[in-house]
Amino acid sequence: MPGPDRFSALAAEGVLGLKPYVPGKPVAELEREYGIRDPIKLASNENPLGPPPASIRAIGAALGDLALYPDGAAFELKNALAKRLAVNPAQITVGNGSNELLSLVAETFLTPVTEAIYSQFAFLVYALSVQATGASARVAPANAAGHAQALGHDLAAMKQLVTPATRLVFIANPNNPTGTWLGAGELRAFIGSLPSHVLVVLDEAYGEYVAGSDWPDTVRWLDEFPNLIVMRTFSKMYALAGLRVGYSVSHPQVAELLNRVRQPFNVNTLAQVAACAALDDAAHVMRSRQLNAQGLVQLGSGLRALGWHVSPSAGNFVLADTGGPALPWYEKLLRAGVIVRPVANYGLPDHLRITVGLPEQNERLLSALRSLMAGKAPKP
Ligand SMILES: *Cc1c(COP(=O)(O)O)cnc(C)c1O
C-alpha cells in the first residue's frame, strides 16, 4: 500500500485536481467479483453486432507484420478516409481513439493562462483533457428540464463564456451521456459567430447513428470555418472500440500542429488495417443503424412503461431518469448480470445510461427491472 503522499507536491498542478475517468464495468470483472455467468454489458456504447467481418479478415491477414512498427503516417488509412470524405489527406489526423485526439488538441492549444468552454453534462473527457493542461474550464449551464433537448448544450450560454483567453470550445453532437443533439442551423450559426482565436472541437462520436435530414455533413463546413475540428471514431458504429482508432478532420495547419505533439506510432498496425476495411463494409453500417433504431424504441418504450423517464436520444444509448438515486438500481442490475452505467460523476445521480444491445439483451434488462420492481428476484 502507498505510504504518506510523497509525490503530489511534485506533480503538475492541473494533475492534482484530476479524478480518473471511470469506465463501464468490464464483463470479466463482474464475473470475477460477483461470480455471475454470462453477464451482458450495456455500459460503454459498444456495438452489439461486433466488429465488421471485413475488419476481422484484415486483422488476420496483418498478423504476420506485428514485428514491425506500424506506419506512423497511417498512409493507407488517411488516404481511404480522405477519399471517403472528399478532403485532402493532410487534413486528417488519426489517434488512439478520438480520446487521444481530444487530449492532443488540448495539449496543443491550451496553457495555464488560456481557457476552454464546454457544457454541463458534456462528455467527461473534455474536462479531463482541459484540466491536465492547467487551463481554466468555463462550463456553460445546460438546457433546463422543460427544454426539448433537456440537459443538452445551450449554445447561447456557451457563447457568453467566450473571452480573449478562450482557445477551445468542445461540442459533442450528439452528446454522451444525454443523447441530445443540435440542429444544423444553430450549430453553423454558433461556429460562424466565434472570433478567430477560438477553435471548435466538434465531437461526432455518434454521428453515424443519427438519422434524419437535419444532420449536417460538417466536413463540408471546413472551407468556410478554418477553426473547426471535426472528430470521429471507429469505436462506436464501426465496432472497433478494443483497437483504439479515431480521426479528426481539420485545417491542414491544425493537423500539422497535432502531428508535432502526437506519439510517432500512436495507432497500431491492426487498428489501421481494421479501420480501412470497416470503411468499406457498408452492409455492417446499415445493419448497425437499423438494429439501433429498433433498440431505441424497444428500450425507450419498455423503460417508460416501467415509470422511468427516457428522453429522446440520437445515439446508441438512452439516458433514463430513475426518479431517485440510481446507484441501487445499478447494483441490483449487476446482481442480475446486467451492466449499465451510473452517471453520478456527470452530476446526474438520478440517471442511468443504458446502451442499446441486441433485442434479447434489451429484453433481459427490461425483464430484470420488471422483476425487481415487482419485488421478485430477477432470473440471472
Ligand atoms: C466514446 C466517445 C468518444 C471516444 O471514443 P474513442 O473510443 O476514444 O474513439 C468520444 N466522444 C464521445 C462523446 C464518446 O462518447
The ligand as a Tripos MOL2 file, in Angstrom:
@<TRIPOS>MOLECULE
LIG
   15    15     1     0     0
SMALL
NO_CHARGES

@<TRIPOS>ATOM
      1 C1        -16.9390    7.1300  -26.8690 C.3       1 LIG1
      2 C2        -16.7540    8.5930  -27.0970 C.ar      1 LIG1
      3 C3        -15.5680    9.1340  -27.6080 C.ar      1 LIG1
      4 C4        -14.2570    8.4530  -27.7230 C.3       1 LIG1
      5 O1        -14.1910    7.2500  -28.1980 O.3       1 LIG1
      6 P1        -12.7980    6.6060  -28.6100 P.3       1 LIG1
      7 O2        -13.0420    5.1880  -28.3170 O.co2     1 LIG1
      8 O3        -11.7050    7.2000  -27.7850 O.co2     1 LIG1
      9 O4        -12.6400    6.9280  -30.0480 O.co2     1 LIG1
     10 C5        -15.5060   10.4830  -27.8940 C.ar      1 LIG1
     11 N1        -16.5480   11.2750  -27.6600 N.ar      1 LIG1
     12 C6        -17.6860   10.8160  -27.1490 C.ar      1 LIG1
     13 C7        -18.7970   11.7560  -26.9380 C.3       1 LIG1
     14 C8        -17.8210    9.4630  -26.8310 C.ar      1 LIG1
     15 O5        -18.9430    9.0260  -26.2660 O.3       1 LIG1
@<TRIPOS>BOND
     1     1     2 1
     2     2     3 ar
     3     2    14 ar
     4     3     4 1
     5     3    10 ar
     6     4     5 1
     7     5     6 1
     8     6     7 2
     9     6     8 1
    10     6     9 1
    11    10    11 ar
    12    11    12 ar
    13    12    13 1
    14    12    14 ar
    15    14    15 1
@<TRIPOS>SUBSTRUCTURE
     1 LIG1         1 GROUP 0 **** ****
